[in-house]
Amino acid sequence: MKFIPDEAKGLPPPEIVNRNSVGLGGMGWLTALLQNALKLRPALKSGLHRQVLYATVGWLFGYHVTKVENYTYAKLDRDMNEYVRRHPDDFVPKEKKTFAEIVEPFHPVR
Amino acid sequence: MTFNRLLCKAVQVNRVVSRSAFTSAKHDYVNPNWFRVGMAFGSSAVLWGMLFWQHSEDVREYKLRNGLE
């Protein structure tokens, strides 16, 4: 299934350190700690190779999730802006009044 | 099972007709499985390398498509 189509490559790619990577990498690490705890091993000190591997897999998955997310929102923004462009009558800018025009003159009672 | 099995006294104790293929052993906490440890660290290193390579490819592709540099 095509998650990242070709036109998505025109978008700026995410940084190596991005929110989804950190989150999913952290979840991978916590999965390794949970597995240690369930097998009655010392949670933080045992299976460091496993902790590193799970965190790495989560980090990579997060990177690709960020790419899919960026493309999804970019597509939605493009479609929305195109709709606004084609229907200008529905999006007439409202006349703005400053506060000076709305507010009554101030008479302090001291 | 074989006919001889029916003649053995153990048949009255163990009535299981099928046998399981699974074995179990106690975990060895003293001697790590260094192959598995090495494979895990090695594959982590490969995956990190792939991530940095993919990122540089993505940056290059982005610059190419948008006419920068």
Backbone of each chain as nested JSON, in Angstrom:
{
  "chains": [
    {"id": "A", "residues": [
      {"number": 1, "name": "MET", "atoms": {"N": [0.847, -1.191, 0.0], "CA": [0.0, 0.0, 0.0], "C": [0.878, 1.236, 0.0]}},
      {"number": 2, "name": "LYS", "atoms": {"N": [0.513, 2.206, -0.811], "CA": [1.366, 3.375, -1.001], "C": [1.097, 4.375, 0.118]}},
      {"number": 3, "name": "PHE", "atoms": {"N": [1.958, 4.393, 1.135], "CA": [1.757, 5.359, 2.212], "C": [2.31, 6.725, 1.844]}},
      {"number": 4, "name": "ILE", "atoms": {"N": [3.471, 6.744, 1.18], "CA": [4.122, 8.01, 0.84], "C": [4.212, 8.094, -0.67]}},
      {"number": 5, "name": "PRO", "atoms": {"N": [3.263, 8.795, -1.317], "CA": [3.338, 8.901, -2.775], "C": [4.485, 9.774, -3.244]}},
      {"number": 6, "name": "ASP", "atoms": {"N": [4.665, 9.793, -4.557], "CA": [5.857, 10.428, -5.116], "C": [5.902, 11.921, -4.841]}},
      {"number": 7, "name": "GLU", "atoms": {"N": [4.713, 12.579, -4.87], "CA": [4.722, 14.034, -4.719], "C": [5.111, 14.456, -3.305]}},
      {"number": 8, "name": "ALA", "atoms": {"N": [5.048, 13.52, -2.353], "CA": [5.443, 13.85, -0.981], "C": [6.926, 14.157, -0.885]}},
      {"number": 9, "name": "LYS", "atoms": {"N": [7.707, 13.723, -1.901], "CA": [9.149, 13.954, -1.829], "C": [9.481, 15.421, -2.083]}},
      {"number": 10, "name": "GLY", "atoms": {"N": [8.482, 16.206, -2.531], "CA": [8.724, 17.628, -2.688], "C": [8.605, 18.395, -1.391]}},
      {"number": 11, "name": "LEU", "atoms": {"N": [8.109, 17.735, -0.348], "CA": [7.981, 18.406, 0.945], "C": [9.312, 18.361, 1.678]}},
      {"number": 12, "name": "PRO", "atoms": {"N": [9.58, 19.339, 2.553], "CA": [10.815, 19.262, 3.347], "C": [10.762, 18.051, 4.261]}},
      {"number": 13, "name": "PRO", "atoms": {"N": [11.816, 17.231, 4.254], "CA": [11.78, 16.018, 5.077], "C": [11.881, 16.355, 6.554]}},
      {"number": 14, "name": "PRO", "atoms": {"N": [11.367, 15.486, 7.423], "CA": [11.459, 15.77, 8.858], "C": [12.896, 15.657, 9.341]}},
      {"number": 15, "name": "GLU", "atoms": {"N": [13.166, 16.303, 10.496], "CA": [14.478, 16.175, 11.119], "C": [14.648, 14.745, 11.623]}},
      {"number": 16, "name": "ILE", "atoms": {"N": [15.905, 14.372, 11.899], "CA": [16.153, 13.058, 12.49], "C": [15.457, 12.974, 13.842]}},
      {"number": 17, "name": "VAL", "atoms": {"N": [15.595, 14.067, 14.643], "CA": [14.944, 14.125, 15.952], "C": [13.612, 14.822, 15.748]}},
      {"number": 18, "name": "ASN", "atoms": {"N": [12.523, 14.052, 15.749], "CA": [11.202, 14.66, 15.621], "C": [10.278, 14.019, 16.65]}},
      {"number": 19, "name": "ARG", "atoms": {"N": [9.132, 14.666, 16.824], "CA": [8.249, 14.29, 17.924], "C": [7.809, 12.835, 17.862]}},
      {"number": 20, "name": "ASN", "atoms": {"N": [7.426, 12.4, 16.662], "CA": [6.956, 11.012, 16.54], "C": [8.078, 10.022, 16.774]}},
      {"number": 21, "name": "SER", "atoms": {"N": [9.295, 10.367, 16.318], "CA": [10.431, 9.458, 16.523], "C": [10.73, 9.301, 17.994]}},
      {"number": 22, "name": "VAL", "atoms": {"N": [10.772, 10.458, 18.695], "CA": [11.076, 10.4, 20.121], "C": [9.995, 9.608, 20.847]}},
      {"number": 23, "name": "GLY", "atoms": {"N": [8.729, 9.881, 20.505], "CA": [7.633, 9.184, 21.177], "C": [7.666, 7.687, 20.927]}},
      {"number": 24, "name": "LEU", "atoms": {"N": [7.759, 7.294, 19.669], "CA": [7.72, 5.857, 19.352], "C": [8.999, 5.157, 19.775]}},
      {"number": 25, "name": "GLY", "atoms": {"N": [10.156, 5.884, 19.711], "CA": [11.397, 5.292, 20.218], "C": [11.302, 5.058, 21.721]}},
      {"number": 26, "name": "GLY", "atoms": {"N": [10.735, 6.043, 22.425], "CA": [10.531, 5.878, 23.859], "C": [9.595, 4.724, 24.169]}},
      {"number": 27, "name": "MET", "atoms": {"N": [8.545, 4.581, 23.327], "CA": [7.62, 3.466, 23.548], "C": [8.3, 2.131, 23.302]}},
      {"number": 28, "name": "GLY", "atoms": {"N": [9.189, 2.08, 22.3], "CA": [9.946, 0.85, 22.062], "C": [10.827, 0.511, 23.251]}},
      {"number": 29, "name": "TRP", "atoms": {"N": [11.48, 1.55, 23.796], "CA": [12.333, 1.331, 24.96], "C": [11.517, 0.829, 26.145]}},
      {"number": 30, "name": "LEU", "atoms": {"N": [10.354, 1.459, 26.362], "CA": [9.5, 1.032, 27.473], "C": [8.972, -0.382, 27.253]}},
      {"number": 31, "name": "THR", "atoms": {"N": [8.773, -0.766, 25.993], "CA": [8.355, -2.151, 25.716], "C": [9.437, -3.13, 26.158]}},
      {"number": 32, "name": "ALA", "atoms": {"N": [10.713, -2.757, 25.877], "CA": [11.812, -3.636, 26.307], "C": [11.857, -3.715, 27.831]}},
      {"number": 33, "name": "LEU", "atoms": {"N": [11.658, -2.553, 28.505], "CA": [11.681, -2.562, 29.971], "C": [10.529, -3.4, 30.516]}},
      {"number": 34, "name": "LEU", "atoms": {"N": [9.355, -3.286, 29.857], "CA": [8.194, -4.055, 30.305], "C": [8.44, -5.544, 30.139]}},
      {"number": 35, "name": "GLN", "atoms": {"N": [9.059, -5.901, 29.025], "CA": [9.363, -7.323, 28.804], "C": [10.32, -7.832, 29.874]}},
      {"number": 36, "name": "ASN", "atoms": {"N": [11.327, -6.982, 30.222], "CA": [12.236, -7.37, 31.298], "C": [11.483, -7.58, 32.6]}},
      {"number": 37, "name": "ALA", "atoms": {"N": [10.581, -6.636, 32.903], "CA": [9.855, -6.73, 34.167], "C": [8.977, -7.973, 34.204]}},
      {"number": 38, "name": "LEU", "atoms": {"N": [8.323, -8.294, 33.077], "CA": [7.428, -9.454, 33.049], "C": [8.205, -10.758, 33.177]}},
      {"number": 39, "name": "LYS", "atoms": {"N": [9.465, -10.746, 32.712], "CA": [10.281, -11.962, 32.836], "C": [11.105, -11.957, 34.112]}},
      {"number": 40, "name": "LEU", "atoms": {"N": [10.754, -11.042, 35.009], "CA": [11.403, -10.956, 36.318], "C": [12.9, -10.752, 36.186]}},
      {"number": 41, "name": "ARG", "atoms": {"N": [13.317, -9.897, 35.235], "CA": [14.721, -9.516, 35.106], "C": [14.841, -8.089, 35.624]}},
      {"number": 42, "name": "PRO", "atoms": {"N": [16.061, -7.64, 36.024], "CA": [16.22, -6.221, 36.407], "C": [15.869, -5.345, 35.218]}},
      {"number": 43, "name": "ALA", "atoms": {"N": [14.905, -4.429, 35.41], "CA": [14.261, -3.763, 34.266], "C": [15.234, -2.934, 33.443]}},
      {"number": 44, "name": "LEU", "atoms": {"N": [16.053, -2.084, 34.117], "CA": [16.877, -1.138, 33.368], "C": [18.219, -1.721, 32.977]}},
      {"number": 45, "name": "LYS", "atoms": {"N": [18.741, -2.643, 33.79], "CA": [20.125, -3.057, 33.576], "C": [20.255, -4.272, 32.666]}},
      {"number": 46, "name": "SER", "atoms": {"N": [19.185, -4.983, 32.442], "CA": [19.324, -6.231, 31.668], "C": [18.83, -6.023, 30.242]}},
      {"number": 47, "name": "GLY", "atoms": {"N": [19.397, -6.794, 29.353], "CA": [18.957, -6.786, 27.949], "C": [19.145, -5.454, 27.272]}},
      {"number": 48, "name": "LEU", "atoms": {"N": [20.335, -4.844, 27.444], "CA": [20.565, -3.523, 26.841], "C": [20.48, -3.605, 25.327]}},
      {"number": 49, "name": "HIS", "atoms": {"N": [20.935, -4.736, 24.761], "CA": [20.85, -4.881, 23.31], "C": [19.405, -4.852, 22.851]}},
      {"number": 50, "name": "ARG", "atoms": {"N": [18.536, -5.429, 23.67], "CA": [17.108, -5.456, 23.315], "C": [16.512, -4.056, 23.426]}},
      {"number": 51, "name": "GLN", "atoms": {"N": [16.905, -3.314, 24.505], "CA": [16.373, -1.953, 24.683], "C": [16.769, -1.078, 23.504]}},
      {"number": 52, "name": "VAL", "atoms": {"N": [18.053, -1.192, 23.106], "CA": [18.548, -0.371, 21.996], "C": [17.823, -0.745, 20.706]}},
      {"number": 53, "name": "LEU", "atoms": {"N": [17.64, -2.033, 20.459], "CA": [17.001, -2.476, 19.208], "C": [15.555, -2.013, 19.139]}},
      {"number": 54, "name": "TYR", "atoms": {"N": [14.797, -2.203, 20.217], "CA": [13.39, -1.807, 20.2], "C": [13.25, -0.297, 20.034]}},
      {"number": 55, "name": "ALA", "atoms": {"N": [14.138, 0.464, 20.745], "CA": [14.08, 1.926, 20.628], "C": [14.406, 2.355, 19.201]}},
      {"number": 56, "name": "THR", "atoms": {"N": [15.386, 1.695, 18.584], "CA": [15.769, 2.036, 17.209], "C": [14.626, 1.779, 16.245]}},
      {"number": 57, "name": "VAL", "atoms": {"N": [13.987, 0.622, 16.385], "CA": [12.87, 0.296, 15.491], "C": [11.761, 1.334, 15.652]}},
      {"number": 58, "name": "GLY", "atoms": {"N": [11.461, 1.702, 16.906], "CA": [10.438, 2.723, 17.145], "C": [10.82, 4.056, 16.526]}},
      {"number": 59, "name": "TRP", "atoms": {"N": [12.101, 4.425, 16.657], "CA": [12.576, 5.707, 16.117], "C": [12.393, 5.749, 14.604]}},
      {"number": 60, "name": "LEU", "atoms": {"N": [12.759, 4.659, 13.922], "CA": [12.635, 4.604, 12.456], "C": [11.191, 4.675, 12.023]}},
      {"number": 61, "name": "PHE", "atoms": {"N": [10.333, 3.917, 12.744], "CA": [8.913, 3.926, 12.427], "C": [8.359, 5.334, 12.6]}},
      {"number": 62, "name": "GLY", "atoms": {"N": [8.815, 6.048, 13.684], "CA": [8.357, 7.406, 13.92], "C": [8.767, 8.356, 12.809]}},
      {"number": 63, "name": "TYR", "atoms": {"N": [9.954, 8.156, 12.253], "CA": [10.416, 9.011, 11.151], "C": [9.475, 8.876, 9.961]}},
      {"number": 64, "name": "HIS", "atoms": {"N": [9.122, 7.641, 9.618], "CA": [8.234, 7.442, 8.468], "C": [6.82, 7.894, 8.77]}},
      {"number": 65, "name": "VAL", "atoms": {"N": [6.387, 7.724, 10.018], "CA": [5.07, 8.233, 10.414], "C": [5.022, 9.751, 10.254]}},
      {"number": 66, "name": "THR", "atoms": {"N": [6.142, 10.432, 10.616], "CA": [6.187, 11.889, 10.465], "C": [6.083, 12.279, 8.997]}},
      {"number": 67, "name": "LYS", "atoms": {"N": [6.733, 11.509, 8.133], "CA": [6.646, 11.82, 6.696], "C": [5.212, 11.691, 6.204]}},
      {"number": 68, "name": "VAL", "atoms": {"N": [4.527, 10.629, 6.608], "CA": [3.134, 10.428, 6.204], "C": [2.269, 11.545, 6.764]}},
      {"number": 69, "name": "GLU", "atoms": {"N": [2.528, 11.942, 8.019], "CA": [1.757, 13.006, 8.651], "C": [1.934, 14.329, 7.904]}},
      {"number": 70, "name": "ASN", "atoms": {"N": [3.193, 14.662, 7.571], "CA": [3.455, 15.92, 6.851], "C": [2.735, 15.938, 5.521]}},
      {"number": 71, "name": "TYR", "atoms": {"N": [2.784, 14.803, 4.806], "CA": [2.124, 14.75, 3.503], "C": [0.614, 14.892, 3.648]}},
      {"number": 72, "name": "THR", "atoms": {"N": [0.035, 14.204, 4.65], "CA": [-1.429, 14.261, 4.854], "C": [-1.887, 15.686, 5.096]}},
      {"number": 73, "name": "TYR", "atoms": {"N": [-1.174, 16.395, 6.017], "CA": [-1.593, 17.754, 6.331], "C": [-1.328, 18.71, 5.175]}},
      {"number": 74, "name": "ALA", "atoms": {"N": [-0.24, 18.474, 4.437], "CA": [0.039, 19.328, 3.282], "C": [-1.04, 19.17, 2.228]}},
      {"number": 75, "name": "LYS", "atoms": {"N": [-1.483, 17.93, 2.026], "CA": [-2.536, 17.684, 1.029], "C": [-3.844, 18.352, 1.451]}},
      {"number": 76, "name": "LEU", "atoms": {"N": [-4.174, 18.237, 2.75], "CA": [-5.404, 18.855, 3.239], "C": [-5.348, 20.369, 3.091]}},
      {"number": 77, "name": "ASP", "atoms": {"N": [-4.159, 20.958, 3.427], "CA": [-4.009, 22.412, 3.299], "C": [-4.142, 22.837, 1.85]}},
      {"number": 78, "name": "ARG", "atoms": {"N": [-3.526, 22.092, 0.956], "CA": [-3.588, 22.457, -0.462], "C": [-5.024, 22.407, -0.963]}},
      {"number": 79, "name": "ASP", "atoms": {"N": [-5.744, 21.331, -0.596], "CA": [-7.135, 21.205, -1.061], "C": [-8.007, 22.3, -0.476]}},
      {"number": 80, "name": "MET", "atoms": {"N": [-7.762, 22.623, 0.811], "CA": [-8.56, 23.657, 1.455], "C": [-8.311, 25.021, 0.796]}},
      {"number": 81, "name": "ASN", "atoms": {"N": [-7.035, 25.347, 0.554], "CA": [-6.711, 26.636, -0.063], "C": [-7.262, 26.716, -1.478]}},
      {"number": 82, "name": "GLU", "atoms": {"N": [-7.232, 25.578, -2.198], "CA": [-7.775, 25.569, -3.554], "C": [-9.282, 25.809, -3.525]}},
      {"number": 83, "name": "TYR", "atoms": {"N": [-9.976, 25.221, -2.538], "CA": [-11.424, 25.433, -2.397], "C": [-11.718, 26.904, -2.09]}},
      {"number": 84, "name": "VAL", "atoms": {"N": [-10.941, 27.493, -1.2], "CA": [-11.14, 28.906, -0.846], "C": [-10.902, 29.78, -2.076]}},
      {"number": 85, "name": "ARG", "atoms": {"N": [-9.922, 29.405, -2.874], "CA": [-9.607, 30.181, -4.065], "C": [-10.749, 30.115, -5.08]}},
      {"number": 86, "name": "ARG", "atoms": {"N": [-11.39, 28.936, -5.177], "CA": [-12.447, 28.752, -6.185], "C": [-13.799, 29.28, -5.734]}},
      {"number": 87, "name": "HIS", "atoms": {"N": [-13.981, 29.525, -4.424], "CA": [-15.257, 30.013, -3.924], "C": [-15.041, 31.295, -3.144]}},
      {"number": 88, "name": "PRO", "atoms": {"N": [-14.627, 32.378, -3.833], "CA": [-14.323, 33.613, -3.085], "C": [-15.556, 34.24, -2.446]}},
      {"number": 89, "name": "ASP", "atoms": {"N": [-16.737, 33.972, -3.006], "CA": [-17.95, 34.581, -2.45], "C": [-18.252, 34.062, -1.057]}},
      {"number": 90, "name": "ASP", "atoms": {"N": [-17.839, 32.817, -0.777], "CA": [-18.112, 32.264, 0.55], "C": [-17.134, 32.775, 1.595]}},
      {"number": 91, "name": "PHE", "atoms": {"N": [-16.049, 33.399, 1.145], "CA": [-14.992, 33.774, 2.087], "C": [-14.689, 35.258, 1.969]}},
      {"number": 92, "name": "VAL", "atoms": {"N": [-15.758, 36.089, 2.089], "CA": [-15.573, 37.545, 2.037], "C": [-14.958, 37.993, 3.349]}},
      {"number": 93, "name": "PRO", "atoms": {"N": [-13.839, 38.757, 3.306], "CA": [-13.254, 39.201, 4.584], "C": [-14.21, 40.147, 5.306]}},
      {"number": 94, "name": "LYS", "atoms": {"N": [-14.382, 39.909, 6.58], "CA": [-15.321, 40.675, 7.385], "C": [-14.775, 42.068, 7.64]}},
      {"number": 95, "name": "GLU", "atoms": {"N": [-15.67, 43.063, 7.637], "CA": [-15.222, 44.423, 7.959], "C": [-14.852, 44.519, 9.419]}},
      {"number": 96, "name": "LYS", "atoms": {"N": [-13.637, 44.991, 9.663], "CA": [-13.182, 45.021, 11.063], "C": [-13.35, 46.419, 11.631]}},
      {"number": 97, "name": "LYS", "atoms": {"N": [-13.871, 46.471, 12.821], "CA": [-13.989, 47.754, 13.516], "C": [-12.959, 47.787, 14.623]}},
      {"number": 98, "name": "THR", "atoms": {"N": [-12.366, 48.951, 14.808], "CA": [-11.439, 49.069, 15.93], "C": [-12.257, 49.297, 17.21]}},
      {"number": 99, "name": "PHE", "atoms": {"N": [-11.598, 49.093, 18.33], "CA": [-12.277, 49.279, 19.609], "C": [-12.708, 50.721, 19.796]}},
      {"number": 100, "name": "ALA", "atoms": {"N": [-11.958, 51.646, 19.183], "CA": [-12.296, 53.07, 19.359], "C": [-13.677, 53.372, 18.791]}},
      {"number": 101, "name": "GLU", "atoms": {"N": [-14.075, 52.665, 17.71], "CA": [-15.389, 52.925, 17.108], "C": [-16.518, 52.296, 17.897]}},
      {"number": 102, "name": "ILE", "atoms": {"N": [-16.242, 51.179, 18.571], "CA": [-17.307, 50.436, 19.26], "C": [-17.545, 50.998, 20.654]}},
      {"number": 103, "name": "VAL", "atoms": {"N": [-16.473, 51.298, 21.345], "CA": [-16.566, 51.628, 22.771], "C": [-17.117, 53.044, 22.96]}},
      {"number": 104, "name": "GLU", "atoms": {"N": [-17.973, 53.226, 23.97], "CA": [-18.518, 54.553, 24.266], "C": [-17.434, 55.434, 24.893]}},
      {"number": 105, "name": "PRO", "atoms": {"N": [-17.603, 56.779, 24.786], "CA": [-16.582, 57.652, 25.401], "C": [-16.525, 57.438, 26.908]}},
      {"number": 106, "name": "PHE", "atoms": {"N": [-15.315, 57.548, 27.438], "CA": [-15.046, 57.201, 28.841], "C": [-15.137, 58.463, 29.695]}},
      {"number": 107, "name": "HIS", "atoms": {"N": [-16.041, 58.41, 30.671], "CA": [-16.163, 59.53, 31.597], "C": [-15.862, 59.002, 32.987]}},
      {"number": 108, "name": "PRO", "atoms": {"N": [-14.669, 59.214, 33.484], "CA": [-14.339, 58.665, 34.806], "C": [-15.129, 59.316, 35.916]}},
      {"number": 109, "name": "VAL", "atoms": {"N": [-15.617, 58.518, 36.832], "CA": [-16.33, 59.013, 38.008], "C": [-15.441, 58.747, 39.196]}},
      {"number": 110, "name": "ARG", "atoms": {"N": [-14.759, 59.769, 39.668], "CA": [-13.79, 59.569, 40.759], "C": [-14.185, 60.372, 41.972]}}
    ]},
    {"id": "B", "residues": [
      {"number": 1, "name": "MET", "atoms": {"N": [0.569, -45.192, 18.17], "CA": [1.829, -45.697, 18.711], "C": [1.932, -47.189, 18.441]}},
      {"number": 2, "name": "THR", "atoms": {"N": [3.049, -47.759, 18.812], "CA": [3.272, -49.179, 18.469], "C": [2.466, -50.1, 19.376]}},
      {"number": 3, "name": "PHE", "atoms": {"N": [2.357, -51.323, 18.946], "CA": [1.606, -52.327, 19.696], "C": [2.254, -52.611, 21.044]}},
      {"number": 4, "name": "ASN", "atoms": {"N": [3.609, -52.545, 21.055], "CA": [4.327, -52.82, 22.3], "C": [3.978, -51.83, 23.386]}},
      {"number": 5, "name": "ARG", "atoms": {"N": [3.599, -50.646, 22.962], "CA": [3.263, -49.623, 23.945], "C": [2.052, -50.045, 24.766]}},
      {"number": 6, "name": "LEU", "atoms": {"N": [1.152, -50.803, 24.121], "CA": [-0.052, -51.2, 24.848], "C": [0.282, -52.22, 25.929]}},
      {"number": 7, "name": "LEU", "atoms": {"N": [1.397, -52.954, 25.733], "CA": [1.752, -54.002, 26.695], "C": [2.521, -53.424, 27.877]}},
      {"number": 8, "name": "CYS", "atoms": {"N": [3.021, -52.186, 27.692], "CA": [3.859, -51.603, 28.743], "C": [2.973, -51.067, 29.86]}},
      {"number": 9, "name": "LYS", "atoms": {"N": [3.444, -51.226, 31.105], "CA": [2.669, -50.792, 32.263], "C": [2.483, -49.275, 32.281]}},
      {"number": 10, "name": "ALA", "atoms": {"N": [3.414, -48.598, 31.637], "CA": [3.356, -47.137, 31.681], "C": [2.119, -46.58, 30.981]}},
      {"number": 11, "name": "VAL", "atoms": {"N": [1.487, -47.447, 30.135], "CA": [0.301, -46.984, 29.397], "C": [-0.807, -46.595, 30.361]}},
      {"number": 12, "name": "GLN", "atoms": {"N": [-0.881, -47.324, 31.49], "CA": [-1.973, -47.008, 32.421], "C": [-1.735, -45.685, 33.131]}},
      {"number": 13, "name": "VAL", "atoms": {"N": [-0.469, -45.275, 33.172], "CA": [-0.163, -44.013, 33.859], "C": [-0.265, -42.842, 32.878]}},
      {"number": 14, "name": "ASN", "atoms": {"N": [0.39, -43.003, 31.725], "CA": [0.423, -41.923, 30.733], "C": [-0.505, -42.292, 29.59]}},
      {"number": 15, "name": "ARG", "atoms": {"N": [-1.673, -41.673, 29.574], "CA": [-2.655, -42.02, 28.54], "C": [-2.635, -41.07, 27.358]}},
      {"number": 16, "name": "VAL", "atoms": {"N": [-1.634, -40.179, 27.299], "CA": [-1.584, -39.21, 26.19], "C": [-1.23, -39.936, 24.915]}},
      {"number": 17, "name": "VAL", "atoms": {"N": [-2.046, -39.735, 23.876], "CA": [-1.819, -40.448, 22.621], "C": [-0.785, -39.721, 21.759]}},
      {"number": 18, "name": "SER", "atoms": {"N": [-0.795, -38.378, 21.818], "CA": [0.131, -37.612, 20.979], "C": [1.289, -37.115, 21.834]}},
      {"number": 19, "name": "ARG", "atoms": {"N": [2.361, -36.722, 21.152], "CA": [3.526, -36.2, 21.87], "C": [3.829, -34.798, 21.374]}},
      {"number": 20, "name": "SER", "atoms": {"N": [4.277, -33.973, 22.281], "CA": [4.546, -32.585, 21.918], "C": [5.966, -32.465, 21.393]}},
      {"number": 21, "name": "ALA", "atoms": {"N": [6.175, -31.529, 20.459], "CA": [7.504, -31.312, 19.902], "C": [8.288, -30.269, 20.689]}},
      {"number": 22, "name": "PHE", "atoms": {"N": [7.666, -29.622, 21.641], "CA": [8.305, -28.509, 22.349], "C": [9.192, -29.03, 23.455]}},
      {"number": 23, "name": "THR", "atoms": {"N": [10.313, -28.329, 23.637], "CA": [11.196, -28.622, 24.765], "C": [11.36, -27.337, 25.558]}},
      {"number": 24, "name": "SER", "atoms": {"N": [11.787, -27.46, 26.783], "CA": [12.039, -26.27, 27.58], "C": [13.308, -26.49, 28.375]}},
      {"number": 25, "name": "ALA", "atoms": {"N": [13.947, -25.357, 28.692], "CA": [15.165, -25.422, 29.486], "C": [15.2, -24.215, 30.388]}},
      {"number": 26, "name": "LYS", "atoms": {"N": [15.968, -24.294, 31.443], "CA": [16.078, -23.145, 32.349], "C": [16.865, -22.048, 31.662]}},
      {"number": 27, "name": "HIS", "atoms": {"N": [16.478, -20.795, 31.961], "CA": [17.224, -19.671, 31.404], "C": [18.622, -19.636, 31.991]}},
      {"number": 28, "name": "ASP", "atoms": {"N": [19.606, -19.33, 31.144], "CA": [20.982, -19.228, 31.593], "C": [21.303, -17.76, 31.772]}},
      {"number": 29, "name": "TYR", "atoms": {"N": [21.31, -17.296, 33.005], "CA": [21.534, -15.869, 33.252], "C": [23.007, -15.531, 33.409]}},
      {"number": 30, "name": "VAL", "atoms": {"N": [23.865, -16.542, 33.404], "CA": [25.288, -16.287, 33.657], "C": [26.048, -16.078, 32.344]}},
      {"number": 31, "name": "ASN", "atoms": {"N": [25.749, -16.902, 31.33], "CA": [26.464, -16.807, 30.049], "C": [25.541, -16.207, 29.003]}},
      {"number": 32, "name": "PRO", "atoms": {"N": [25.797, -14.948, 28.618], "CA": [24.924, -14.341, 27.622], "C": [25.067, -15.018, 26.265]}},
      {"number": 33, "name": "ASN", "atoms": {"N": [23.994, -14.953, 25.466], "CA": [24.045, -15.468, 24.103], "C": [24.673, -14.386, 23.239]}},
      {"number": 34, "name": "TRP", "atoms": {"N": [26.019, -14.405, 23.138], "CA": [26.729, -13.297, 22.516], "C": [26.363, -13.116, 21.055]}},
      {"number": 35, "name": "PHE", "atoms": {"N": [25.996, -14.202, 20.393], "CA": [25.578, -14.079, 18.99], "C": [24.333, -13.207, 18.888]}},
      {"number": 36, "name": "ARG", "atoms": {"N": [23.364, -13.508, 19.769], "CA": [22.121, -12.736, 19.725], "C": [22.355, -11.275, 20.106]}},
      {"number": 37, "name": "VAL", "atoms": {"N": [23.247, -11.068, 21.112], "CA": [23.578, -9.694, 21.521], "C": [24.229, -8.952, 20.359]}},
      {"number": 38, "name": "GLY", "atoms": {"N": [25.199, -9.635, 19.715], "CA": [25.872, -9.018, 18.579], "C": [24.922, -8.72, 17.433]}},
      {"number": 39, "name": "MET", "atoms": {"N": [24.008, -9.666, 17.162], "CA": [23.027, -9.437, 16.09], "C": [22.149, -8.231, 16.409]}},
      {"number": 40, "name": "ALA", "atoms": {"N": [21.726, -8.125, 17.691], "CA": [20.843, -7.014, 18.072], "C": [21.561, -5.68, 17.912]}},
      {"number": 41, "name": "PHE", "atoms": {"N": [22.786, -5.582, 18.462], "CA": [23.526, -4.319, 18.332], "C": [23.869, -4.038, 16.88]}},
      {"number": 42, "name": "GLY", "atoms": {"N": [24.255, -5.095, 16.137], "CA": [24.597, -4.913, 14.731], "C": [23.419, -4.414, 13.916]}},
      {"number": 43, "name": "SER", "atoms": {"N": [22.26, -5.035, 14.132], "CA": [21.094, -4.596, 13.362], "C": [20.67, -3.196, 13.786]}},
      {"number": 44, "name": "SER", "atoms": {"N": [20.844, -2.842, 15.075], "CA": [20.549, -1.459, 15.495], "C": [21.459, -0.484, 14.773]}},
      {"number": 45, "name": "ALA", "atoms": {"N": [22.761, -0.82, 14.677], "CA": [23.698, 0.071, 13.987], "C": [23.31, 0.217, 12.523]}},
      {"number": 46, "name": "VAL", "atoms": {"N": [22.936, -0.924, 11.897], "CA": [22.528, -0.871, 10.486], "C": [21.294, 0.001, 10.318]}},
      {"number": 47, "name": "LEU", "atoms": {"N": [20.321, -0.143, 11.237], "CA": [19.092, 0.638, 11.133], "C": [19.36, 2.13, 11.304]}},
      {"number": 48, "name": "TRP", "atoms": {"N": [20.253, 2.495, 12.253], "CA": [20.584, 3.907, 12.414], "C": [21.268, 4.445, 11.159]}},
      {"number": 49, "name": "GLY", "atoms": {"N": [22.175, 3.626, 10.603], "CA": [22.825, 4.039, 9.363], "C": [21.823, 4.254, 8.256]}},
      {"number": 50, "name": "MET", "atoms": {"N": [20.843, 3.329, 8.159], "CA": [19.803, 3.459, 7.13], "C": [19.001, 4.725, 7.341]}},
      {"number": 51, "name": "LEU", "atoms": {"N": [18.741, 5.068, 8.617], "CA": [17.957, 6.277, 8.911], "C": [18.69, 7.508, 8.421]}},
      {"number": 52, "name": "PHE", "atoms": {"N": [19.996, 7.622, 8.751], "CA": [20.753, 8.798, 8.329], "C": [20.876, 8.855, 6.81]}},
      {"number": 53, "name": "TRP", "atoms": {"N": [21.052, 7.695, 6.186], "CA": [21.137, 7.649, 4.722], "C": [19.82, 8.091, 4.095]}},
      {"number": 54, "name": "GLN", "atoms": {"N": [18.703, 7.558, 4.63], "CA": [17.381, 7.91, 4.102], "C": [17.126, 9.406, 4.265]}},
      {"number": 55, "name": "HIS", "atoms": {"N": [17.557, 9.968, 5.426], "CA": [17.346, 11.396, 5.671], "C": [18.124, 12.227, 4.661]}},
      {"number": 56, "name": "SER", "atoms": {"N": [19.399, 11.864, 4.413], "CA": [20.183, 12.63, 3.448], "C": [19.601, 12.474, 2.046]}},
      {"number": 57, "name": "GLU", "atoms": {"N": [19.078, 11.292, 1.725], "CA": [18.425, 11.109, 0.416], "C": [17.194, 11.999, 0.294]}},
      {"number": 58, "name": "ASP", "atoms": {"N": [16.408, 12.048, 1.376], "CA": [15.197, 12.871, 1.357], "C": [15.539, 14.345, 1.18]}},
      {"number": 59, "name": "VAL", "atoms": {"N": [16.602, 14.815, 1.885], "CA": [17.004, 16.221, 1.771], "C": [17.453, 16.516, 0.349]}},
      {"number": 60, "name": "ARG", "atoms": {"N": [18.223, 15.572, -0.223], "CA": [18.712, 15.763, -1.594], "C": [17.557, 15.821, -2.581]}},
      {"number": 61, "name": "GLU", "atoms": {"N": [16.588, 14.916, -2.417], "CA": [15.423, 14.859, -3.307], "C": [14.599, 16.134, -3.194]}},
      {"number": 62, "name": "TYR", "atoms": {"N": [14.44, 16.624, -1.944], "CA": [13.661, 17.856, -1.718], "C": [14.333, 19.037, -2.421]}},
      {"number": 63, "name": "LYS", "atoms": {"N": [15.663, 19.134, -2.265], "CA": [16.371, 20.262, -2.89], "C": [16.315, 20.168, -4.41]}},
      {"number": 64, "name": "LEU", "atoms": {"N": [16.385, 18.939, -4.914], "CA": [16.336, 18.725, -6.363], "C": [14.996, 19.165, -6.927]}},
      {"number": 65, "name": "ARG", "atoms": {"N": [13.892, 18.8, -6.23], "CA": [12.557, 19.074, -6.759], "C": [12.182, 20.529, -6.642]}},
      {"number": 66, "name": "ASN", "atoms": {"N": [12.782, 21.23, -5.672], "CA": [12.399, 22.622, -5.478], "C": [13.44, 23.572, -6.024]}},
      {"number": 67, "name": "GLY", "atoms": {"N": [14.443, 23.046, -6.719], "CA": [15.395, 23.907, -7.41], "C": [16.306, 24.683, -6.498]}},
      {"number": 68, "name": "LEU", "atoms": {"N": [16.586, 24.132, -5.31], "CA": [17.505, 24.815, -4.396], "C": [18.901, 24.224, -4.567]}},
      {"number": 69, "name": "GLU", "atoms": {"N": [19.885, 25.045, -4.592], "CA": [21.274, 24.597, -4.728], "C": [21.467, 23.834, -6.036]}}
    ]}
  ]
}
